[in-house]
């Protein structure tokens, strides 16, 4: 699969999974479980106490009956590798036979595939891999790592990019309901004892660039990250015991377990799995000293073991109660509510939200008004006295932006049959309004036969010839041949989302010291790097633009640079005007630790080294097309993953832009953010 210039990605609707269990509302689950306490290289690895117990505990959760809090998964669906059974070849072989080539798992289906690993993890030097700045990659350590196999060859660990490449292939073939659970450390061993860190005693040999190359020979490069830790990856959801620069620890009391696995399995057994997302699950875990459990991946807001939730619809935000001292003086505390949405999304003081009770999407309890707005957090005050105490689990939904920049202005020709459905007074949609003339509008909508023509009349989309106009077919309603009204509302809602974040920027100086470079690459995966003979010393971006001619074998990557004195969190998106999709190409893994784009000439690469390269092609029948790269940078971590709009608003299954959100840690310090835009034009 390739990324065209216009960003078109073929969408395969999921097949009906014949293994689904309709009586429980869950899909079939297959799992590979690995637990290693004792390693073959005894002088290289300390003996662990709880990794095998972790594996058995997770296996019991899967196989136990529902009355005991288990999932009642058939034992034939589980492949368990413990200690000497968990060799490198056995783990890779199980991934192929039990997941990839398992005929019992339907292709493009809904079956959940879960890889659980408890054992040593490490960071190892990787030759010529450009992805990590320190030249190291995360690895999981199989039983026989750092020994010699029967063929006399050195047995390496399983690197992050190798496992990630396999997960990508698995997702393309079997579906994207893949969960990876790692109770291992990612910075030199997994410390499961507070008195003794689980750290390897010797150094592993560097990972060679051609390691497991046979796994990639038939793979087609796509604009998708292959690293297991990549937060924008759509092949799997990652649940990890700790951050990349932290250690995971064991509980001090018998029976020994990893603190993460023990708390995770406990929460899984008591949670209502049809109602909890992966992100919510990890947020509910108790505080673990010296380690911060991590949840990552594009689909972390899906319900556990499901792919059909959250549904695409209006955005409901979790409310977190806060008691703050009255700033006017005195000892009285104000009862305010925080939401994980702020100035980046367009919230301003005075923005209004409706409050819905837990599990109720129809009854409005009252209104909250934005009082203090930060970069990705807003404090809301009740406007109604009866909202002095909001029930736990209630949600806030946008009612009135109070921000004219956020609103899409839409013009329709006089007499348009679609205008009444779009702008009827009882329609509640704060994202767009009707414009009385083309001069006052962002877009115009008109019918041409059995298509709707969208013309961009203002902003960067109107300025680029290859992005000014797009078309989509009418969605029939019964046999009348008229446009389905609710679909048209969703289309315009998606267009508003696309336009606003394409144009979004902030008025501070961060971008004076930040840049985005695009490179044509040379070499082979996973050692591709910039071809310095093209562009300006390898950089194809000139004055905010890139102009290319289509080349079938050309592959591209990006570099984000920061010459300021501040460490920054970067976020890279691709906006594709033909389908109005937004793809996340880089999002920081976690809020914990040092921001990844370091100050004083720090840099990060995307699509180079151990990541999948990018390829661009003109859509069929087009001689010219345009796309946009958008780089956001912030001094504080912001969960911007929800900006993505992977399904085109023109798709008949699209129903809106917003997603259900879990709670986030409130921001405590003042923040700065901004964004830059680069235009990519391809012409025959």
Order of alpha helices (4+ residues) and beta strands (2+ residues): beta-alpha-beta-alpha-beta-beta-beta-beta-alpha-beta-beta-alpha-alpha-beta-beta-beta-beta-beta-beta-beta-beta-beta-alpha-beta-beta-beta-alpha-beta-alpha-beta-beta-beta-beta-beta-beta-beta-beta-beta
